[in-house]
Amino acid sequence: MARIETTGRRERYASALSGLWSNGLAFTLARLEAIAAFPEERLVEEAEALPVLQYSLHRAEEIAAGIDPPPGAEAAHRELRLALAAARD
């Protein structure tokens, strides 16, 4: 019975992370990468968008904080939250 419970927990966790990714995080990271690739050219153009992107990262970290990782994924989940917080700042 414990194996089924663990499998279900892992599936719910994977689904929650997929939702986090598809609900704006993928777009935010792609946009930030595009700005970082050509900062001199894009930073002025995208200056007004930066607070929105920053908030998106903040929101993603808060959502991740509410996701309970399955056994064995705690350290990776903590790293994800720290990375989102660092990117936001």
KELOVO-420936 format. One record per residue (C-alpha): chain; x, y, z. Coordinates in pm, whole numbers, plus 50000, padded with zeros to 5 digits. Layout:
KELOVO-420936
+-------+-------+-------+-------+
: chain :    c1 :    c2 :    c3 :
+-------+-------+-------+-------+
:     A :     X :     Y :     Z :
...
+-------+-------+-------+-------+
end
This chain:
KELOVO-420936
+-------+-------+-------+-------+
: chain :    c1 :    c2 :    c3 :
+-------+-------+-------+-------+
:     A : 50000 : 50000 : 50000 :
:     A : 50285 : 50242 : 50080 :
:     A : 50430 : 50200 : 49729 :
:     A : 50099 : 50306 : 49571 :
:     A : 50079 : 50606 : 49804 :
:     A : 50436 : 50711 : 49719 :
:     A : 50367 : 50671 : 49347 :
:     A : 50051 : 50880 : 49376 :
:     A : 50240 : 51146 : 49569 :
:     A : 50513 : 51158 : 49303 :
:     A : 50252 : 51189 : 49029 :
:     A : 50077 : 51474 : 49211 :
:     A : 50412 : 51646 : 49262 :
:     A : 50504 : 51610 : 48894 :
:     A : 50164 : 51746 : 48797 :
:     A : 50201 : 52044 : 49031 :
:     A : 50545 : 52126 : 48889 :
:     A : 50411 : 52093 : 48537 :
:     A : 50136 : 52339 : 48624 :
:     A : 50388 : 52579 : 48772 :
:     A : 50593 : 52562 : 48454 :
:     A : 50301 : 52600 : 48213 :
:     A : 50129 : 52878 : 48411 :
:     A : 50381 : 53143 : 48322 :
:     A : 50718 : 53032 : 48452 :
:     A : 50837 : 52900 : 48115 :
:     A : 50738 : 53226 : 47945 :
:     A : 50901 : 53438 : 48217 :
:     A : 51230 : 53249 : 48202 :
:     A : 51237 : 53258 : 47822 :
:     A : 51179 : 53632 : 47823 :
:     A : 51449 : 53691 : 48084 :
:     A : 51693 : 53477 : 47884 :
:     A : 51620 : 53685 : 47574 :
:     A : 51692 : 54005 : 47767 :
:     A : 52010 : 53860 : 47917 :
:     A : 52137 : 53750 : 47575 :
:     A : 52146 : 54110 : 47448 :
:     A : 52126 : 54329 : 47757 :
:     A : 52241 : 54652 : 47590 :
:     A : 51972 : 54629 : 47324 :
:     A : 51685 : 54469 : 47514 :
:     A : 51712 : 54620 : 47861 :
:     A : 51585 : 54962 : 47755 :
:     A : 51306 : 54807 : 47549 :
:     A : 51202 : 54572 : 47828 :
:     A : 51250 : 54804 : 48127 :
:     A : 50877 : 54832 : 48191 :
:     A : 50834 : 54454 : 48173 :
:     A : 51099 : 54376 : 48436 :
:     A : 50873 : 54435 : 48740 :
:     A : 50609 : 54209 : 48585 :
:     A : 50867 : 53938 : 48524 :
:     A : 51000 : 53983 : 48878 :
:     A : 50650 : 53941 : 49018 :
:     A : 50600 : 53628 : 48808 :
:     A : 50911 : 53477 : 48970 :
:     A : 50785 : 53581 : 49313 :
:     A : 50448 : 53417 : 49244 :
:     A : 50616 : 53100 : 49116 :
:     A : 50823 : 53075 : 49434 :
:     A : 50512 : 53117 : 49649 :
:     A : 50332 : 52846 : 49452 :
:     A : 50635 : 52618 : 49485 :
:     A : 50631 : 52681 : 49861 :
:     A : 50283 : 52531 : 49870 :
:     A : 50384 : 52215 : 49686 :
:     A : 50476 : 51925 : 49913 :
:     A : 50762 : 51727 : 49756 :
:     A : 50760 : 51349 : 49782 :
:     A : 51024 : 51168 : 49986 :
:     A : 51366 : 51206 : 49830 :
:     A : 51281 : 51525 : 49641 :
:     A : 51301 : 51767 : 49932 :
:     A : 51652 : 51895 : 49856 :
:     A : 51582 : 51947 : 49486 :
:     A : 51256 : 52124 : 49569 :
:     A : 51435 : 52350 : 49816 :
:     A : 51692 : 52433 : 49546 :
:     A : 51411 : 52519 : 49304 :
:     A : 51259 : 52760 : 49556 :
:     A : 51597 : 52918 : 49630 :
:     A : 51669 : 52958 : 49256 :
:     A : 51333 : 53127 : 49199 :
:     A : 51390 : 53362 : 49492 :
:     A : 51743 : 53445 : 49372 :
:     A : 51623 : 53509 : 49017 :
:     A : 51348 : 53733 : 49150 :
:     A : 51595 : 53941 : 49350 :
+-------+-------+-------+-------+
end
